[in-house]
Amino acid sequence: MGVPQLPLALHYPRDQRLESFIGAPDGALAQLHAIAVGASHDWVYLEGAAGTGKTHQALAMCSSAEQAGRLPTYVPLASVVGRVRVALEGLEQRELVALDGLDAVAGNREDEIALFDFHNRARAADVTVLYTAQKSPGELGLVLPDLRSRLGQCVRVLLQPLDEEGRAAVLRERALRRGLAIDEAAIEWLLSHTGRELGGLITLLDWLDRESLAAKRRITVPFLRQVLEEGRPRY
């Protein structure tokens, strides 16, 4: 059974780079970059609520590793529930492995055993591993105490939800990278009139990008009102 992996930098979303991440703890981006490129051999446990950018960071580290000539692999654990052992087979031959979303497999004894076994193989092979989860190892509901102990030995980076200023900064940065013309008033309007979950806002921005290109108009408040009345996308 195939495992969704992204071994090539060209597969990583262009918006998901370490340098484009907004709201990381002080020093965290430099630390994660050093780990990604092999300048540090620390392992990372990246913790944060949904929408705080854990997947962004995992993909960004893989991209940075690839650009440094290393061999990364990204594994979204939610897509391999019940078959983690197969998914991780042979990955100790890589140099950086990002295991995104421990929450999905926590409590599944067989998957936890597979993670524990891979953790030990990766340590022996000097592979760098990044874990992401919404909760700390002690709060995940893991059934294997040994796995919980191993995860607790990783460097912990805690991501906090962005405030309104931070979400606005993300929208400005994403728009700039796309070459998307969007008024500042439109950004403020989006934040006050639509859902504030960051992932949803970014999906909405992608849709607005396509709509503005089709209409050959910059994104202004009148344009937002018009296109959203005609039919907001599901996100």
Backbone torsions as a table, in degrees:
resi	resn	phi	psi	omega
1	MET	NA	129.6	-174.2
2	GLY	-70.2	152.6	178.2
3	VAL	-114.6	125.2	177.4
4	PRO	-64.1	114.3	178.4
5	GLN	-134.7	159.3	-179.6
6	LEU	-128.0	75.9	-174.1
7	PRO	-77.8	-8.9	-177.1
8	LEU	-116.2	138.9	-177.6
9	ALA	-59.3	-31.8	-176.9
10	LEU	-67.1	-14.3	178.0
11	HIS	-86.3	-16.2	-177.9
12	TYR	-77.7	133.4	179.5
13	PRO	-54.3	133.4	-173.8
14	ARG	-66.3	-20.5	178.8
15	ASP	-80.8	-12.7	-173.5
16	GLN	-104.2	84.2	178.2
17	ARG	-130.1	154.3	-179.5
18	LEU	-59.1	-40.6	-176.1
19	GLU	-69.1	-16.2	-179.4
20	SER	-98.3	1.2	-177.9
21	PHE	-80.6	133.9	-178.4
22	ILE	-115.7	131.9	174.4
23	GLY	97.5	14.3	178.1
24	ALA	-72.8	152.7	175.3
25	PRO	-59.6	154.3	-179.6
26	ASP	-54.5	128.7	176.9
27	GLY	82.3	-9.8	-173.9
28	ALA	-67.4	-41.3	-176.7
29	LEU	-65.4	-41.1	177.4
30	ALA	-64.8	-38.9	178.9
31	GLN	-65.3	-44.7	-179.5
32	LEU	-66.8	-36.8	178.0
33	HIS	-64.7	-43.4	179.4
34	ALA	-60.6	-39.8	178.2
35	ILE	-67.5	-42.9	-177.6
36	ALA	-62.1	-40.0	-175.5
37	VAL	-90.1	-0.8	176.1
38	GLY	91.8	6.3	178.5
39	ALA	-76.9	-18.4	175.6
40	SER	-131.1	144.2	-179.7
41	HIS	-105.0	16.0	176.5
42	ASP	-65.7	149.1	168.9
43	TRP	-99.3	153.9	-172.0
44	VAL	-123.1	137.1	169.5
45	TYR	-115.6	105.4	-175.4
46	LEU	-96.8	115.7	-173.4
47	GLU	-117.8	140.2	176.3
48	GLY	176.3	155.3	178.3
49	ALA	-64.1	167.3	177.2
50	ALA	-56.9	137.1	177.1
51	GLY	86.5	7.5	-179.2
52	THR	-93.0	-3.9	173.6
53	GLY	103.6	21.8	-178.7
54	LYS	-65.0	-44.7	179.4
55	THR	-66.2	-39.5	174.9
56	HIS	-53.4	-49.1	-177.7
57	GLN	-65.6	-40.7	-179.7
58	ALA	-62.9	-45.7	179.0
59	LEU	-68.2	-37.4	-179.9
60	ALA	-64.5	-39.9	178.0
61	MET	-66.0	-38.6	176.3
62	CYS	-63.2	-41.4	178.8
63	SER	-63.4	-44.4	179.0
64	SER	-63.0	-39.4	178.4
65	ALA	-64.1	-43.9	179.5
66	GLU	-60.8	-43.8	-179.6
67	GLN	-65.4	-24.7	178.4
68	ALA	-88.3	5.1	178.1
69	GLY	85.3	14.2	178.8
70	ARG	-94.9	171.5	-177.1
71	LEU	-111.3	97.5	179.7
72	PRO	-97.9	160.6	171.7
73	THR	-142.3	134.6	178.4
74	TYR	-109.4	128.7	179.4
75	VAL	-126.6	111.4	173.4
76	PRO	-79.0	107.4	-171.3
77	LEU	-63.9	-26.6	178.9
78	ALA	-61.5	-23.9	-177.7
79	SER	-89.5	-4.2	-178.3
80	VAL	-127.4	24.5	178.9
81	VAL	-58.0	131.3	-179.8
82	GLY	87.7	-7.6	179.6
83	ARG	-142.5	37.6	-179.2
84	VAL	-63.6	-37.1	-179.1
85	ARG	-59.0	-45.2	178.5
86	VAL	-64.6	-41.2	-177.5
87	ALA	-62.6	-34.1	-174.7
88	LEU	-96.0	-0.9	-177.9
89	GLU	-61.1	125.3	176.3
90	GLY	82.7	-4.1	-176.0
91	LEU	-73.7	-10.0	174.1
92	GLU	-69.1	-4.7	174.4
93	GLN	-88.0	-7.0	175.8
94	ARG	-84.9	-178.9	179.7
95	GLU	-111.9	-26.5	175.1
96	LEU	-139.8	127.7	178.4
97	VAL	-124.2	121.4	178.3
98	ALA	-102.9	114.9	-180.0
99	LEU	-105.2	101.7	-169.8
100	ASP	-97.5	119.3	172.6
101	GLY	94.4	56.9	178.2
102	LEU	-57.8	-26.9	-178.5
103	ASP	-54.5	-33.5	-175.1
104	ALA	-66.6	-27.8	-175.3
105	VAL	-111.6	-6.0	178.8
106	ALA	-60.6	130.8	-178.9
107	GLY	96.5	-14.3	175.5
108	ASN	-90.7	104.1	-170.2
109	ARG	-58.2	-45.9	-178.0
110	GLU	-63.8	-40.9	177.9
111	ASP	-66.4	-38.6	178.6
112	GLU	-65.0	-40.0	177.4
113	ILE	-62.4	-41.3	178.5
114	ALA	-62.7	-40.8	177.3
115	LEU	-64.8	-43.0	179.4
116	PHE	-61.4	-45.4	179.5
117	ASP	-63.1	-42.3	179.0
118	PHE	-65.7	-40.5	178.8
119	HIS	-54.2	-46.7	-178.6
120	ASN	-68.9	-39.2	177.9
121	ARG	-64.7	-41.7	-179.0
122	ALA	-65.6	-40.3	177.0
123	ARG	-60.1	-44.8	-178.1
124	ALA	-65.9	-31.3	-177.7
125	ALA	-92.2	2.8	-179.9
126	ASP	61.9	37.7	175.4
127	VAL	-90.0	140.9	175.8
128	THR	-88.2	133.8	-178.7
129	VAL	-123.6	136.9	173.4
130	LEU	-116.1	126.7	174.4
131	TYR	-109.7	145.6	170.2
132	THR	-127.3	147.8	179.3
133	ALA	-162.2	159.4	178.5
134	GLN	-81.3	-19.9	-177.0
135	LYS	-129.6	167.6	177.5
136	SER	-70.1	161.7	178.8
137	PRO	-54.2	-37.0	-179.0
138	GLY	-72.9	-15.6	-177.4
139	GLU	-108.0	1.1	-174.8
140	LEU	-76.7	-18.7	-175.4
141	GLY	81.4	31.1	178.5
142	LEU	-70.3	144.7	179.7
143	VAL	-95.5	-13.7	179.6
144	LEU	-102.2	108.2	178.1
145	PRO	-58.6	-35.2	-179.1
146	ASP	-65.5	-37.5	177.3
147	LEU	-67.2	-43.3	178.3
148	ARG	-58.9	-41.0	178.8
149	SER	-64.2	-42.9	-179.9
150	ARG	-63.5	-43.4	-179.4
151	LEU	-64.5	-34.4	179.8
152	GLY	-67.7	-14.3	179.5
153	GLN	-86.0	-9.8	179.9
154	CYS	-75.3	157.3	171.3
155	VAL	-68.5	126.0	-176.2
156	ARG	-97.5	126.7	174.6
157	VAL	-118.0	120.7	-176.5
158	LEU	-103.5	120.8	178.2
159	LEU	-98.3	133.4	-180.0
160	GLN	-104.3	148.9	175.3
161	PRO	-59.5	144.5	179.8
162	LEU	-77.5	145.4	171.6
163	ASP	-81.1	-177.4	-175.9
164	GLU	-62.1	-38.4	178.3
165	GLU	-63.6	-39.8	178.7
166	GLY	-66.4	-41.7	178.0
167	ARG	-64.4	-39.2	177.0
168	ALA	-62.4	-39.9	179.8
169	ALA	-64.1	-38.4	177.8
170	VAL	-63.4	-44.4	179.9
171	LEU	-63.5	-40.5	178.0
172	ARG	-63.0	-44.7	-177.5
173	GLU	-65.4	-42.8	179.3
174	ARG	-65.2	-41.0	178.7
175	ALA	-63.5	-42.1	179.5
176	LEU	-61.8	-43.0	-179.2
177	ARG	-65.8	-29.9	179.0
178	ARG	-84.6	-9.9	-172.0
179	GLY	69.8	30.8	-175.4
180	LEU	-92.4	126.4	179.0
181	ALA	-85.2	113.1	-179.6
182	ILE	-138.2	128.4	-179.8
183	ASP	-69.3	149.7	176.8
184	GLU	-62.0	-37.0	178.0
185	ALA	-63.5	-32.1	179.1
186	ALA	-68.8	-37.5	177.4
187	ILE	-63.7	-45.1	179.2
188	GLU	-62.5	-39.3	179.7
189	TRP	-64.8	-43.1	179.0
190	LEU	-59.0	-44.1	-177.4
191	LEU	-66.9	-29.9	-176.7
192	SER	-94.5	-15.7	-175.0
193	HIS	-118.5	-1.6	179.5
194	THR	-128.2	175.1	176.6
195	GLY	-58.7	144.5	-173.3
196	ARG	-100.3	1.7	176.6
197	GLU	-67.2	129.2	-169.0
198	LEU	-61.1	-42.7	179.6
199	GLY	-59.7	-39.9	178.3
200	GLY	-66.4	-38.7	178.3
201	LEU	-64.1	-40.0	-180.0
202	ILE	-68.2	-40.5	175.9
203	THR	-61.3	-41.9	178.1
204	LEU	-63.6	-40.0	178.7
205	LEU	-62.9	-39.6	176.8
206	ASP	-58.7	-44.6	-179.3
207	TRP	-66.0	-41.9	178.9
208	LEU	-64.3	-34.4	176.5
209	ASP	-58.4	-47.3	179.6
210	ARG	-65.7	-40.8	-179.6
211	GLU	-65.3	-40.5	-178.8
212	SER	-69.0	-35.6	176.3
213	LEU	-65.0	-42.8	-179.4
214	ALA	-64.8	-38.1	-178.0
215	ALA	-88.0	-10.2	-176.7
216	LYS	55.6	46.7	179.5
217	ARG	-132.7	147.9	172.9
218	ARG	-75.0	160.6	-178.0
219	ILE	-86.6	109.3	177.7
220	THR	-120.5	172.5	178.2
221	VAL	-61.6	-46.0	176.6
222	PRO	-58.3	-39.7	178.6
223	PHE	-64.1	-42.3	178.5
224	LEU	-59.5	-47.4	-179.0
225	ARG	-59.6	-40.8	-177.9
226	GLN	-65.3	-52.9	-173.9
227	VAL	-71.2	-33.0	179.5
228	LEU	-73.5	-30.7	174.9
229	GLU	-69.2	-33.6	-178.8
230	GLU	-74.0	-23.2	178.0
231	GLY	153.1	100.2	177.8
232	ARG	-76.4	141.3	179.0
233	PRO	-69.8	158.0	173.0
234	ARG	-79.7	131.3	177.6
235	TYR	-153.9	NA	NA
